[in-house]
Amino acid sequence: MRHNKKVNHLGRTKAHREAMLSNMASSLIKHKRIFTTTAKAKALRIYIEPLITKSKTSAKTSEEAMHSRRVVFAELQNKQAVTELFSNVADKIGDRPGGYTRIIKTGARLGDNASMCFIELVDFNENMMKDTSKKAAAKTRRSRKKVATTAPVKEESAPKASTPKATAQKGKTPTVTEPETVDVSSAEPEISNAVDVPTAAEAKTSNEADTSPAEPETSGEEIAREEPLNEE
């Protein structure tokens, strides 16, 4: 029976349990993530988060900061871990009000089927921070409706009217070039080089006239010989 059992003894004596949690806390501060059982990770989270809170020295005087260092060193007994906690870790978690650690379960251990997990510092996992920063787009009932698959008919666009182009140079106002106008009244009439071509009927008649045989010319003597003499 549980009966007001607030602390998990983890099957160890008090001295052994405190030494184990101190070593685990130092390892977590140095490496930012450790692999352990879920029961030990939950006990470590209760142990280390008050120590991380003491490292917030932004609103403390130099005397208070030194006192916090001594309190944390009395628990960890590791100078390197204390230096890392009050320098790099304190800068990262300065704006966080709590919840400095995260537990990620990884499954059961093969030997004794114990539940295993990762425990890590939240602000040092960049991959998780990227995933949480992206907000999922809110879905509405309208977005679920199917969109018509027929493509819209393209309307023929009218030819665009030519507009005067504006030429602008650096540091100068743009100037508009107007299209050139031609004076029609002063323009000379064009001389057409077209040649009159005869039609088919006219060409046919002209050919017939050329091919008709010419009548022979007769002299006056021949006419007189041909005419018979009138006998009285």
TORPA-4810 file (N, C-alpha, C, O; in nm, 3 decimals):
<nodes>
NODE_1_0.083_-0.120_0.000_0.000_0.000_0.000_0.086_0.126_0.000_0.197_0.127_0.054_M
NODE_2_0.033_0.230_-0.062_0.112_0.352_-0.079_0.117_0.432_0.051_0.226_0.465_0.097_R
NODE_3_0.007_0.465_0.109_-0.001_0.529_0.241_0.095_0.646_0.259_0.195_0.637_0.331_H
NODE_4_0.062_0.757_0.192_0.137_0.883_0.209_0.285_0.867_0.169_0.373_0.925_0.232_N
NODE_5_0.309_0.791_0.066_0.445_0.772_0.018_0.473_0.877_-0.089_0.435_0.858_-0.205_K
NODE_6_0.538_0.989_-0.053_0.562_1.102_-0.143_0.693_1.090_-0.218_0.708_1.147_-0.326_K
NODE_7_0.789_1.016_-0.164_0.921_1.003_-0.225_0.941_0.858_-0.266_0.916_0.765_-0.190_V
NODE_8_0.988_0.842_-0.390_1.021_0.708_-0.439_1.164_0.676_-0.393_1.258_0.742_-0.437_N
NODE_9_1.181_0.577_-0.307_1.314_0.544_-0.252_1.402_0.471_-0.354_1.523_0.462_-0.334_H
NODE_10_1.342_0.420_-0.461_1.418_0.356_-0.569_1.497_0.234_-0.520_1.596_0.196_-0.583_L
NODE_11_1.454_0.173_-0.412_1.521_0.054_-0.361_1.660_0.081_-0.307_1.744_-0.009_-0.308_G
NODE_12_1.688_0.202_-0.259_1.821_0.239_-0.211_1.808_0.311_-0.078_1.701_0.360_-0.042_R
NODE_13_1.918_0.318_-0.006_1.919_0.395_0.118_1.924_0.545_0.085_1.941_0.583_-0.031_T
NODE_14_1.908_0.629_0.187_1.905_0.773_0.165_2.039_0.823_0.111_2.041_0.902_0.017_K
NODE_15_2.149_0.779_0.168_2.281_0.826_0.123_2.309_0.782_-0.021_2.359_0.859_-0.103_A
NODE_16_2.275_0.655_-0.049_2.297_0.605_-0.185_2.207_0.680_-0.286_2.251_0.714_-0.396_H
NODE_17_2.085_0.705_-0.246_1.991_0.773_-0.336_2.035_0.917_-0.364_2.030_0.963_-0.478_R
NODE_18_2.080_0.989_-0.260_2.124_1.127_-0.279_2.250_1.134_-0.365_2.263_1.224_-0.448_E
NODE_19_2.343_1.041_-0.345_2.465_1.040_-0.427_2.431_1.009_-0.573_2.489_1.069_-0.664_A
NODE_20_2.338_0.916_-0.593_2.301_0.881_-0.730_2.234_1.000_-0.801_2.265_1.028_-0.917_M
NODE_21_2.142_1.069_-0.733_2.074_1.183_-0.795_2.170_1.299_-0.821_2.156_1.370_-0.920_L
NODE_22_2.268_1.318_-0.731_2.368_1.423_-0.751_2.452_1.396_-0.877_2.478_1.487_-0.955_S
NODE_23_2.493_1.271_-0.895_2.571_1.236_-1.014_2.487_1.248_-1.142_2.536_1.294_-1.245_N
NODE_24_2.362_1.207_-1.135_2.276_1.217_-1.252_2.248_1.363_-1.289_2.241_1.398_-1.406_M
NODE_25_2.232_1.448_-1.185_2.208_1.591_-1.212_2.331_1.656_-1.277_2.317_1.737_-1.369_A
NODE_26_2.449_1.621_-1.230_2.572_1.675_-1.290_2.586_1.630_-1.435_2.624_1.709_-1.522_S
NODE_27_2.554_1.501_-1.462_2.561_1.452_-1.599_2.459_1.521_-1.689_2.489_1.552_-1.805_S
NODE_28_2.340_1.546_-1.638_2.238_1.613_-1.718_2.278_1.757_-1.750_2.253_1.804_-1.861_L
NODE_29_2.340_1.828_-1.655_2.383_1.966_-1.679_2.496_1.970_-1.782_2.501_2.061_-1.865_I
NODE_30_2.587_1.873_-1.778_2.700_1.873_-1.871_2.658_1.831_-2.011_2.696_1.896_-2.109_K
NODE_31_2.580_1.722_-2.022_2.549_1.663_-2.152_2.412_1.703_-2.205_2.380_1.675_-2.321_H
NODE_32_2.330_1.767_-2.123_2.197_1.818_-2.161_2.095_1.708_-2.188_1.978_1.738_-2.210_K
NODE_33_2.136_1.580_-2.188_2.043_1.468_-2.206_2.109_1.341_-2.155_2.227_1.316_-2.182_R
NODE_34_2.031_1.260_-2.082_2.081_1.131_-2.035_1.973_1.026_-2.056_1.855_1.058_-2.067_I
NODE_35_2.016_0.899_-2.061_1.927_0.786_-2.085_1.919_0.704_-1.957_2.020_0.656_-1.907_F
NODE_36_1.797_0.688_-1.902_1.779_0.620_-1.775_1.638_0.561_-1.768_1.562_0.570_-1.864_T
NODE_37_1.605_0.502_-1.653_1.470_0.448_-1.635_1.371_0.562_-1.605_1.410_0.670_-1.561_T
NODE_38_1.245_0.535_-1.629_1.143_0.637_-1.609_1.130_0.675_-1.461_1.107_0.791_-1.428_T
NODE_39_1.145_0.577_-1.370_1.134_0.605_-1.226_1.247_0.696_-1.179_1.224_0.788_-1.101_A
NODE_40_1.369_0.672_-1.227_1.482_0.757_-1.189_1.468_0.895_-1.251_1.504_0.995_-1.189_K
NODE_41_1.417_0.903_-1.374_1.400_1.033_-1.440_1.299_1.120_-1.366_1.319_1.240_-1.353_A
NODE_42_1.192_1.061_-1.319_1.092_1.139_-1.244_1.149_1.187_-1.111_1.120_1.299_-1.068_K
NODE_43_1.229_1.102_-1.045_1.292_1.145_-0.920_1.397_1.253_-0.946_1.412_1.344_-0.866_A
NODE_44_1.469_1.243_-1.059_1.571_1.343_-1.092_1.507_1.477_-1.127_1.563_1.582_-1.096_L
NODE_45_1.392_1.475_-1.190_1.325_1.601_-1.225_1.288_1.680_-1.099_1.302_1.802_-1.096_R
NODE_46_1.240_1.610_-0.997_1.207_1.678_-0.871_1.333_1.732_-0.803_1.327_1.833_-0.732_I
NODE_47_1.445_1.665_-0.823_1.570_1.703_-0.756_1.639_1.821_-0.826_1.692_1.909_-0.758_Y
NODE_48_1.641_1.823_-0.961_1.725_1.919_-1.032_1.654_2.051_-1.062_1.721_2.154_-1.073_I
NODE_49_1.524_2.053_-1.075_1.457_2.177_-1.115_1.470_2.288_-1.009_1.487_2.403_-1.048_E
NODE_50_1.464_2.260_-0.880_1.493_2.368_-0.783_1.635_2.423_-0.793_1.657_2.541_-0.770_P
NODE_51_1.732_2.336_-0.828_1.870_2.383_-0.844_1.882_2.475_-0.967_1.955_2.574_-0.963_L
NODE_52_1.811_2.442_-1.075_1.814_2.527_-1.194_1.750_2.663_-1.165_1.796_2.765_-1.215_I
NODE_53_1.646_2.664_-1.084_1.583_2.791_-1.048_1.679_2.881_-0.971_1.675_3.003_-0.987_T
NODE_54_1.764_2.823_-0.889_1.860_2.903_-0.813_1.967_2.966_-0.903_2.032_3.063_-0.863_K
NODE_55_1.986_2.911_-1.023_2.089_2.966_-1.113_2.045_3.094_-1.182_2.127_3.158_-1.248_S
NODE_56_1.920_3.133_-1.171_1.873_3.258_-1.234_1.925_3.376_-1.153_1.868_3.412_-1.050_K
NODE_57_2.033_3.435_-1.200_2.100_3.542_-1.125_2.072_3.680_-1.183_2.133_3.778_-1.139_T
NODE_58_1.981_3.691_-1.281_1.956_3.820_-1.344_1.896_3.921_-1.247_1.925_4.040_-1.256_S
NODE_59_1.811_3.874_-1.154_1.745_3.965_-1.060_1.808_3.957_-0.921_1.745_3.995_-0.822_A
NODE_60_1.931_3.908_-0.914_1.997_3.892_-0.784_2.121_3.980_-0.776_2.182_4.013_-0.877_K
NODE_61_2.156_4.017_-0.653_2.281_4.090_-0.631_2.397_3.992_-0.631_2.377_3.871_-0.639_T
NODE_62_2.518_4.044_-0.622_2.637_3.958_-0.624_2.640_3.866_-0.502_2.685_3.752_-0.511_S
NODE_63_2.594_3.917_-0.387_2.594_3.833_-0.266_2.494_3.719_-0.277_2.522_3.606_-0.238_E
NODE_64_2.376_3.750_-0.331_2.275_3.645_-0.348_2.321_3.542_-0.451_2.297_3.422_-0.435_E
NODE_65_2.386_3.589_-0.557_2.436_3.496_-0.658_2.543_3.403_-0.599_2.544_3.284_-0.629_A
NODE_66_2.631_3.458_-0.517_2.733_3.373_-0.455_2.671_3.273_-0.359_2.715_3.158_-0.352_M
NODE_67_2.569_3.315_-0.286_2.501_3.223_-0.194_2.435_3.110_-0.271_2.439_2.995_-0.228_H
NODE_68_2.373_3.142_-0.386_2.308_3.038_-0.467_2.411_2.939_-0.521_2.384_2.819_-0.526_S
NODE_69_2.527_2.988_-0.560_2.633_2.899_-0.607_2.675_2.801_-0.498_2.696_2.683_-0.525_R
NODE_70_2.689_2.849_-0.376_2.732_2.762_-0.266_2.627_2.658_-0.234_2.660_2.543_-0.202_R
NODE_71_2.498_2.696_-0.241_2.391_2.601_-0.213_2.390_2.490_-0.319_2.375_2.372_-0.286_V
NODE_72_2.406_2.528_-0.447_2.406_2.430_-0.554_2.529_2.341_-0.546_2.521_2.220_-0.569_V
NODE_73_2.644_2.400_-0.511_2.766_2.319_-0.500_2.757_2.219_-0.385_2.814_2.110_-0.394_F
NODE_74_2.687_2.255_-0.278_2.669_2.161_-0.167_2.590_2.038_-0.210_2.608_1.930_-0.154_A
NODE_75_2.500_2.054_-0.310_2.422_1.941_-0.357_2.496_1.860_-0.463_2.494_1.737_-0.460_E
NODE_76_2.563_1.929_-0.558_2.625_1.859_-0.671_2.767_1.812_-0.643_2.807_1.705_-0.690_L
NODE_77_2.843_1.890_-0.569_2.983_1.857_-0.539_3.065_1.843_-0.668_3.150_1.754_-0.681_Q
NODE_78_3.038_1.931_-0.763_3.106_1.926_-0.893_3.122_2.069_-0.945_3.023_2.134_-0.980_N
NODE_79_3.248_2.119_-0.949_3.272_2.257_-0.990_3.237_2.282_-1.136_3.182_2.386_-1.171_K
NODE_80_3.270_2.186_-1.220_3.240_2.204_-1.363_3.089_2.213_-1.389_3.045_2.295_-1.469_Q
NODE_81_3.012_2.129_-1.322_2.867_2.133_-1.338_2.809_2.265_-1.288_2.717_2.320_-1.349_A
NODE_82_2.862_2.316_-1.175_2.812_2.443_-1.121_2.844_2.558_-1.216_2.760_2.646_-1.238_V
NODE_83_2.965_2.559_-1.273_3.003_2.665_-1.368_2.916_2.661_-1.493_2.871_2.765_-1.542_T
NODE_84_2.891_2.540_-1.544_2.805_2.526_-1.663_2.662_2.568_-1.633_2.597_2.630_-1.717_E
NODE_85_2.614_2.536_-1.514_2.477_2.571_-1.477_2.458_2.721_-1.466_2.356_2.773_-1.511_L
NODE_86_2.553_2.792_-1.407_2.537_2.937_-1.384_2.582_3.021_-1.504_2.565_3.143_-1.501_F
NODE_87_2.636_2.960_-1.608_2.677_3.038_-1.725_2.587_3.007_-1.845_2.505_3.090_-1.883_S
NODE_88_2.603_2.890_-1.905_2.530_2.858_-2.027_2.383_2.825_-2.002_2.295_2.875_-2.072_N
NODE_89_2.358_2.741_-1.904_2.220_2.698_-1.879_2.136_2.815_-1.827_2.020_2.829_-1.867_V
NODE_90_2.194_2.899_-1.740_2.117_3.011_-1.685_2.079_3.111_-1.794_1.973_3.173_-1.787_A
NODE_91_2.165_3.128_-1.896_2.132_3.219_-2.006_2.016_3.168_-2.090_1.933_3.245_-2.137_D
NODE_92_2.010_3.035_-2.108_1.904_2.978_-2.190_1.769_2.980_-2.120_1.666_3.009_-2.182_K
NODE_93_1.767_2.949_-1.990_1.640_2.934_-1.919_1.602_3.060_-1.841_1.520_3.055_-1.750_I
NODE_94_1.663_3.174_-1.877_1.637_3.297_-1.801_1.492_3.341_-1.806_1.441_3.393_-1.707_G
NODE_95_1.423_3.321_-1.920_1.285_3.368_-1.935_1.182_3.259_-1.909_1.062_3.286_-1.914_D
NODE_96_1.226_3.138_-1.882_1.131_3.028_-1.861_1.088_3.024_-1.715_1.174_3.023_-1.626_R
NODE_97_0.957_3.023_-1.687_0.912_3.024_-1.547_0.920_2.889_-1.477_0.901_2.883_-1.356_P
NODE_98_0.947_2.783_-1.549_0.955_2.650_-1.487_0.949_2.544_-1.596_0.942_2.576_-1.714_G
NODE_99_0.951_2.418_-1.554_0.945_2.309_-1.653_1.069_2.305_-1.739_1.060_2.313_-1.861_G
NODE_100_1.186_2.293_-1.676_1.313_2.298_-1.749_1.350_2.167_-1.815_1.436_2.165_-1.903_Y
NODE_101_1.286_2.057_-1.775_1.324_1.925_-1.827_1.207_1.861_-1.900_1.091_1.899_-1.882_T
NODE_102_1.240_1.764_-1.985_1.140_1.690_-2.063_1.175_1.542_-2.057_1.292_1.505_-2.069_R
NODE_103_1.075_1.457_-2.039_1.093_1.312_-2.035_1.029_1.252_-2.159_0.911_1.274_-2.186_I
NODE_104_1.109_1.174_-2.236_1.061_1.109_-2.357_1.080_0.959_-2.341_1.193_0.911_-2.333_I
NODE_105_0.972_0.885_-2.336_0.979_0.740_-2.316_1.025_0.671_-2.444_0.985_0.709_-2.554_K
NODE_106_1.109_0.568_-2.427_1.166_0.497_-2.542_1.128_0.350_-2.546_1.170_0.280_-2.639_T
NODE_107_1.052_0.301_-2.452_1.012_0.161_-2.454_1.063_0.085_-2.332_1.105_0.145_-2.234_G
NODE_108_1.058_-0.047_-2.340_1.096_-0.134_-2.229_1.236_-0.189_-2.249_1.280_-0.210_-2.363_A
NODE_109_1.307_-0.211_-2.140_1.441_-0.268_-2.144_1.430_-0.419_-2.162_1.339_-0.482_-2.110_R
NODE_110_1.524_-0.476_-2.237_1.516_-0.618_-2.269_1.535_-0.707_-2.147_1.467_-0.809_-2.134_L
NODE_111_1.627_-0.672_-2.057_1.659_-0.763_-1.947_1.546_-0.781_-1.848_1.500_-0.893_-1.826_G
NODE_112_1.499_-0.671_-1.788_1.398_-0.680_-1.683_1.267_-0.611_-1.721_1.178_-0.596_-1.637_D
NODE_113_1.255_-0.568_-1.847_1.133_-0.505_-1.896_1.102_-0.373_-1.825_0.986_-0.334_-1.811_N
NODE_114_1.208_-0.304_-1.779_1.188_-0.175_-1.712_1.159_-0.067_-1.816_1.211_-0.071_-1.927_A
NODE_115_1.076_0.028_-1.780_1.041_0.138_-1.870_1.159_0.234_-1.880_1.207_0.285_-1.778_S
NODE_116_1.208_0.260_-2.003_1.324_0.346_-2.026_1.280_0.476_-2.091_1.173_0.485_-2.153_M
NODE_117_1.366_0.578_-2.076_1.332_0.710_-2.130_1.457_0.796_-2.141_1.563_0.763_-2.089_C
NODE_118_1.441_0.908_-2.212_1.539_1.016_-2.214_1.488_1.128_-2.125_1.368_1.157_-2.125_F
NODE_119_1.576_1.190_-2.050_1.543_1.313_-1.980_1.641_1.419_-2.030_1.762_1.395_-2.030_I
NODE_120_1.591_1.534_-2.071_1.673_1.637_-2.133_1.627_1.775_-2.090_1.516_1.793_-2.039_E
NODE_121_1.715_1.873_-2.111_1.681_2.012_-2.086_1.605_2.066_-2.207_1.648_2.049_-2.321_L
NODE_122_1.493_2.130_-2.182_1.401_2.169_-2.288_1.466_2.267_-2.385_1.450_2.252_-2.506_V
NODE_123_1.537_2.366_-2.336_1.587_2.475_-2.419_1.708_2.436_-2.504_1.754_2.517_-2.584_D
NODE_124_1.760_2.317_-2.488_1.878_2.275_-2.564_1.844_2.175_-2.673_1.935_2.125_-2.740_F
NODE_125_1.719_2.144_-2.694_1.677_2.055_-2.802_1.621_2.142_-2.914_1.504_2.181_-2.911_N
NODE_126_1.705_2.173_-3.014_1.665_2.264_-3.121_1.559_2.202_-3.212_1.473_2.273_-3.264_E
NODE_127_1.563_2.071_-3.231_1.466_2.006_-3.318_1.324_2.016_-3.262_1.229_2.042_-3.336_N
NODE_128_1.311_1.996_-3.132_1.179_2.007_-3.071_1.129_2.150_-3.070_1.009_2.175_-3.082_M
NODE_129_1.222_2.245_-3.055_1.181_2.386_-3.056_1.129_2.427_-3.193_1.036_2.508_-3.201_M
NODE_130_1.186_2.373_-3.301_1.138_2.406_-3.435_0.999_2.349_-3.456_0.914_2.415_-3.516_K
NODE_131_0.974_2.227_-3.407_0.843_2.167_-3.428_0.734_2.241_-3.351_0.623_2.257_-3.402_D
NODE_132_0.765_2.286_-3.230_0.664_2.355_-3.151_0.637_2.495_-3.201_0.529_2.548_-3.178_T
NODE_133_0.733_2.556_-3.270_0.713_2.693_-3.317_0.614_2.698_-3.433_0.548_2.800_-3.452_S
NODE_134_0.603_2.589_-3.510_0.512_2.588_-3.623_0.370_2.563_-3.572_0.343_2.465_-3.503_K
NODE_135_0.281_2.653_-3.607_0.141_2.639_-3.567_0.062_2.577_-3.681_0.073_2.617_-3.797_K
NODE_136_-0.018_2.478_-3.645_-0.099_2.412_-3.747_-0.211_2.504_-3.790_-0.271_2.573_-3.708_A
NODE_137_-0.240_2.506_-3.921_-0.345_2.592_-3.973_-0.481_2.539_-3.928_-0.506_2.418_-3.933_A
NODE_138_-0.567_2.629_-3.885_-0.699_2.590_-3.835_-0.784_2.543_-3.953_-0.795_2.611_-4.055_A
NODE_139_-0.844_2.425_-3.937_-0.928_2.369_-4.041_-1.073_2.408_-4.017_-1.121_2.404_-3.904_K
NODE_140_-1.141_2.445_-4.121_-1.282_2.480_-4.114_-1.362_2.381_-4.198_-1.307_2.304_-4.276_T
NODE_141_-1.492_2.386_-4.182_-1.578_2.295_-4.257_-1.580_2.331_-4.404_-1.604_2.245_-4.489_R
NODE_142_-1.555_2.456_-4.435_-1.557_2.496_-4.576_-1.438_2.438_-4.651_-1.448_2.407_-4.770_R
NODE_143_-1.327_2.424_-4.583_-1.207_2.373_-4.649_-1.220_2.226_-4.687_-1.143_2.177_-4.769_S
NODE_144_-1.314_2.157_-4.628_-1.331_2.015_-4.659_-1.409_1.993_-4.788_-1.404_1.883_-4.844_R
NODE_145_-1.481_2.095_-4.835_-1.558_2.079_-4.958_-1.466_2.060_-5.077_-1.357_2.118_-5.083_K
NODE_146_-1.510_1.979_-5.170_-1.430_1.952_-5.288_-1.439_2.069_-5.383_-1.546_2.128_-5.402_K
NODE_147_-1.329_2.101_-5.442_-1.323_2.209_-5.538_-1.351_2.153_-5.676_-1.304_2.043_-5.708_V
NODE_148_-1.427_2.226_-5.758_-1.459_2.179_-5.893_-1.333_2.160_-5.973_-1.242_2.244_-5.972_A
NODE_149_-1.328_2.045_-6.046_-1.206_2.012_-6.120_-1.202_2.074_-6.257_-1.097_2.075_-6.321_T
NODE_150_-1.318_2.128_-6.307_-1.319_2.187_-6.441_-1.238_2.314_-6.440_-1.249_2.398_-6.351_T
NODE_151_-1.154_2.324_-6.543_-1.069_2.443_-6.552_-1.149_2.558_-6.609_-1.231_2.535_-6.697_A
NODE_152_-1.129_2.678_-6.565_-1.203_2.794_-6.617_-1.161_2.824_-6.760_-1.045_2.808_-6.798_P
NODE_153_-1.262_2.869_-6.841_-1.235_2.900_-6.981_-1.163_3.033_-6.989_-1.202_3.131_-6.926_V
NODE_154_-1.057_3.033_-7.066_-0.978_3.155_-7.079_-1.041_3.246_-7.182_-1.071_3.202_-7.294_K
NODE_155_-1.061_3.369_-7.148_-1.116_3.467_-7.240_-1.004_3.526_-7.323_-0.893_3.551_-7.276_E
NODE_156_-1.039_3.548_-7.455_-0.939_3.606_-7.543_-0.917_3.752_-7.506_-1.011_3.832_-7.500_E
NODE_157_-0.797_3.781_-7.481_-0.765_3.917_-7.440_-0.748_4.005_-7.562_-0.687_3.964_-7.661_S
NODE_158_-0.802_4.127_-7.556_-0.790_4.221_-7.666_-0.647_4.269_-7.675_-0.577_4.276_-7.575_A
NODE_159_-0.604_4.303_-7.797_-0.465_4.353_-7.810_-0.445_4.480_-7.732_-0.529_4.571_-7.733_P
NODE_160_-0.334_4.485_-7.665_-0.306_4.599_-7.581_-0.267_4.718_-7.667_-0.189_4.706_-7.762_K
NODE_161_-0.323_4.834_-7.632_-0.289_4.956_-7.703_-0.149_4.999_-7.666_-0.104_4.988_-7.552_A
NODE_162_-0.082_5.047_-7.769_0.055_5.092_-7.744_0.055_5.218_-7.662_-0.013_5.315_-7.694_S
NODE_163_0.130_5.216_-7.558_0.140_5.331_-7.468_0.279_5.388_-7.478_0.375_5.315_-7.501_T
NODE_164_0.291_5.518_-7.459_0.425_5.579_-7.464_0.512_5.526_-7.353_0.470_5.516_-7.238_P
NODE_165_0.634_5.491_-7.387_0.728_5.437_-7.291_0.797_5.550_-7.216_0.829_5.654_-7.273_K
NODE_166_0.818_5.526_-7.089_0.885_5.625_-7.006_1.028_5.581_-6.983_1.052_5.469_-6.940_A
NODE_167_1.122_5.668_-7.012_1.264_5.640_-6.991_1.311_5.720_-6.872_1.298_5.842_-6.869_T
NODE_168_1.366_5.647_-6.771_1.412_5.713_-6.649_1.558_5.683_-6.628_1.601_5.569_-6.648_A
NODE_169_1.635_5.781_-6.589_1.774_5.766_-6.555_1.792_5.786_-6.407_1.707_5.843_-6.338_Q
NODE_170_1.907_5.737_-6.358_1.935_5.745_-6.215_1.953_5.891_-6.174_2.037_5.961_-6.231_K
NODE_171_1.875_5.936_-6.076_1.886_6.072_-6.025_1.811_6.173_-6.107_1.818_6.293_-6.078_G
NODE_172_1.735_6.130_-6.214_1.662_6.224_-6.297_1.516_6.181_-6.303_1.482_6.064_-6.283_K
NODE_173_1.431_6.279_-6.331_1.289_6.249_-6.342_1.262_6.177_-6.472_1.327_6.206_-6.573_T
NODE_174_1.168_6.083_-6.475_1.140_6.009_-6.598_1.080_6.098_-6.704_0.995_6.181_-6.674_P
NODE_175_1.122_6.082_-6.830_1.070_6.158_-6.943_0.989_6.066_-7.031_1.027_5.951_-7.054_T
NODE_176_0.876_6.117_-7.080_0.786_6.037_-7.161_0.809_6.071_-7.307_0.803_6.188_-7.346_V
NODE_177_0.836_5.970_-7.389_0.857_5.991_-7.532_0.727_5.967_-7.605_0.671_5.858_-7.598_T
NODE_178_0.677_6.070_-7.677_0.552_6.059_-7.750_0.577_5.998_-7.887_0.686_6.014_-7.941_E
NODE_179_0.479_5.928_-7.945_0.496_5.870_-8.079_0.501_5.978_-8.186_0.432_6.079_-8.175_P
NODE_180_0.582_5.956_-8.290_0.598_6.053_-8.398_0.470_6.062_-8.481_0.406_5.961_-8.507_E
NODE_181_0.433_6.187_-8.522_0.314_6.209_-8.605_0.358_6.250_-8.744_0.457_6.321_-8.760_T
NODE_182_0.286_6.206_-8.845_0.317_6.234_-8.985_0.212_6.327_-9.042_0.093_6.302_-9.025_V
NODE_183_0.254_6.436_-9.111_0.162_6.531_-9.174_0.119_6.474_-9.308_0.199_6.463_-9.401_D
NODE_184_-0.008_6.437_-9.317_-0.059_6.373_-9.438_-0.076_6.473_-9.550_-0.058_6.438_-9.667_V
NODE_185_-0.112_6.600_-9.517_-0.140_6.700_-9.621_-0.017_6.733_-9.702_-0.027_6.756_-9.823_S
NODE_186_0.099_6.737_-9.639_0.221_6.774_-9.709_0.285_6.658_-9.783_0.380_6.678_-9.858_S
NODE_187_0.236_6.539_-9.762_0.297_6.424_-9.827_0.263_6.423_-9.975_0.149_6.450_-10.012_A
NODE_188_0.360_6.392_-10.061_0.339_6.387_-10.206_0.266_6.259_-10.242_0.289_6.154_-10.182_E
NODE_189_0.178_6.269_-10.342_0.107_6.146_-10.384_0.204_6.047_-10.446_0.297_6.085_-10.517_P
NODE_190_0.182_5.925_-10.419_0.269_5.822_-10.472_0.233_5.792_-10.617_0.115_5.788_-10.651_E
NODE_191_0.334_5.770_-10.702_0.313_5.739_-10.843_0.307_5.588_-10.857_0.398_5.515_-10.819_I
NODE_192_0.195_5.544_-10.911_0.179_5.400_-10.925_0.252_5.351_-11.047_0.243_5.414_-11.153_S
NODE_193_0.323_5.242_-11.036_0.397_5.182_-11.146_0.320_5.068_-11.212_0.378_4.983_-11.280_N
NODE_194_0.186_5.068_-11.191_0.107_4.958_-11.246_0.090_4.974_-11.396_0.074_5.087_-11.444_A
NODE_195_0.093_4.867_-11.471_0.078_4.864_-11.618_-0.057_4.805_-11.651_-0.098_4.704_-11.594_V
NODE_196_-0.130_4.872_-11.748_-0.261_4.820_-11.787_-0.242_4.688_-11.860_-0.172_4.682_-11.961_D
NODE_197_-0.304_4.583_-11.811_-0.293_4.451_-11.870_-0.421_4.424_-11.946_-0.528_4.437_-11.886_V
NODE_198_-0.418_4.387_-12.074_-0.542_4.359_-12.149_-0.612_4.236_-12.096_-0.550_4.142_-12.045_P
NODE_199_-0.745_4.239_-12.110_-0.824_4.126_-12.063_-0.814_4.011_-12.162_-0.754_4.026_-12.268_T
NODE_200_-0.873_3.898_-12.128_-0.865_3.778_-12.213_-0.940_3.798_-12.344_-0.894_3.755_-12.450_A
NODE_201_-1.061_3.866_-12.337_-1.140_3.887_-12.460_-1.068_3.978_-12.557_-1.066_3.951_-12.678_A
NODE_202_-1.009_4.086_-12.504_-0.937_4.178_-12.592_-0.817_4.109_-12.655_-0.788_4.132_-12.772_E
NODE_203_-0.748_4.026_-12.580_-0.632_3.955_-12.635_-0.674_3.859_-12.745_-0.599_3.841_-12.842_A
NODE_204_-0.793_3.796_-12.732_-0.840_3.700_-12.832_-0.873_3.768_-12.963_-0.836_3.720_-13.070_K
NODE_205_-0.943_3.881_-12.955_-0.980_3.954_-13.077_-0.858_4.007_-13.150_-0.853_4.006_-13.273_T
NODE_206_-0.763_4.050_-13.074_-0.641_4.102_-13.137_-0.565_3.991_-13.207_-0.504_4.015_-13.312_S
NODE_207_-0.566_3.872_-13.153_-0.498_3.760_-13.217_-0.567_3.718_-13.346_-0.502_3.685_-13.445_N
NODE_208_-0.704_3.719_-13.344_-0.778_3.684_-13.464_-0.750_3.782_-13.577_-0.736_3.743_-13.693_E
NODE_209_-0.744_3.910_-13.541_-0.718_4.011_-13.645_-0.582_3.992_-13.707_-0.563_4.017_-13.826_A
NODE_210_-0.488_3.949_-13.628_-0.353_3.930_-13.681_-0.345_3.808_-13.772_-0.269_3.809_-13.869_D
NODE_211_-0.421_3.703_-13.741_-0.412_3.577_-13.818_-0.500_3.576_-13.942_-0.481_3.485_-14.024_T
NODE_212_-0.596_3.669_-13.965_-0.685_3.669_-14.083_-0.605_3.698_-14.209_-0.521_3.788_-14.208_S
NODE_213_-0.629_3.623_-14.321_-0.547_3.643_-14.443_-0.579_3.777_-14.510_-0.694_3.820_-14.514_P
NODE_214_-0.480_3.839_-14.559_-0.497_3.969_-14.624_-0.543_3.951_-14.769_-0.493_3.862_-14.839_A
NODE_215_-0.638_4.033_-14.816_-0.689_4.024_-14.953_-0.585_4.076_-15.051_-0.523_4.180_-15.027_E
NODE_216_-0.565_4.005_-15.162_-0.463_4.051_-15.259_-0.510_4.177_-15.332_-0.628_4.196_-15.359_P
NODE_217_-0.417_4.258_-15.359_-0.447_4.382_-15.429_-0.454_4.354_-15.581_-0.367_4.285_-15.637_E
NODE_218_-0.556_4.407_-15.645_-0.572_4.388_-15.791_-0.551_4.519_-15.863_-0.595_4.626_-15.819_T
NODE_219_-0.484_4.508_-15.976_-0.457_4.630_-16.055_-0.574_4.658_-16.150_-0.664_4.576_-16.165_S
NODE_220_-0.572_4.775_-16.213_-0.680_4.814_-16.302_-0.686_4.733_-16.429_-0.794_4.714_-16.485_G
NODE_221_-0.571_4.685_-16.479_-0.569_4.607_-16.601_-0.633_4.472_-16.582_-0.708_4.425_-16.668_E
NODE_222_-0.603_4.409_-16.466_-0.663_4.279_-16.440_-0.814_4.289_-16.429_-0.885_4.199_-16.473_E
NODE_223_-0.861_4.395_-16.374_-1.007_4.413_-16.363_-1.070_4.429_-16.500_-1.179_4.378_-16.527_I
NODE_224_-1.001_4.501_-16.585_-1.056_4.522_-16.719_-1.060_4.392_-16.797_-1.156_4.369_-16.871_A
NODE_225_-0.960_4.305_-16.783_-0.958_4.178_-16.853_-1.069_4.087_-16.806_-1.130_4.016_-16.886_R
NODE_226_-1.096_4.087_-16.680_-1.196_3.994_-16.626_-1.337_4.034_-16.669_-1.421_3.947_-16.692_E
NODE_227_-1.362_4.161_-16.679_-1.497_4.203_-16.717_-1.525_4.170_-16.862_-1.442_4.201_-16.948_E
NODE_228_-1.636_4.110_-16.892_-1.668_4.078_-17.033_-1.712_4.205_-17.109_-1.767_4.300_-17.054_P
NODE_229_-1.684_4.200_-17.236_-1.716_4.315_-17.319_-1.863_4.307_-17.359_-1.917_4.203_-17.396_L
NODE_230_-1.922_4.420_-17.349_-2.064_4.424_-17.385_-2.076_4.436_-17.538_-2.033_4.534_-17.600_N
NODE_231_-2.134_4.333_-17.594_-2.153_4.337_-17.739_-2.284_4.406_-17.769_-2.389_4.384_-17.709_E
NODE_232_-2.269_4.489_-17.865_-2.386_4.564_-17.903_-2.460_4.483_-18.007_-2.565_4.526_-18.056_E
</nodes>
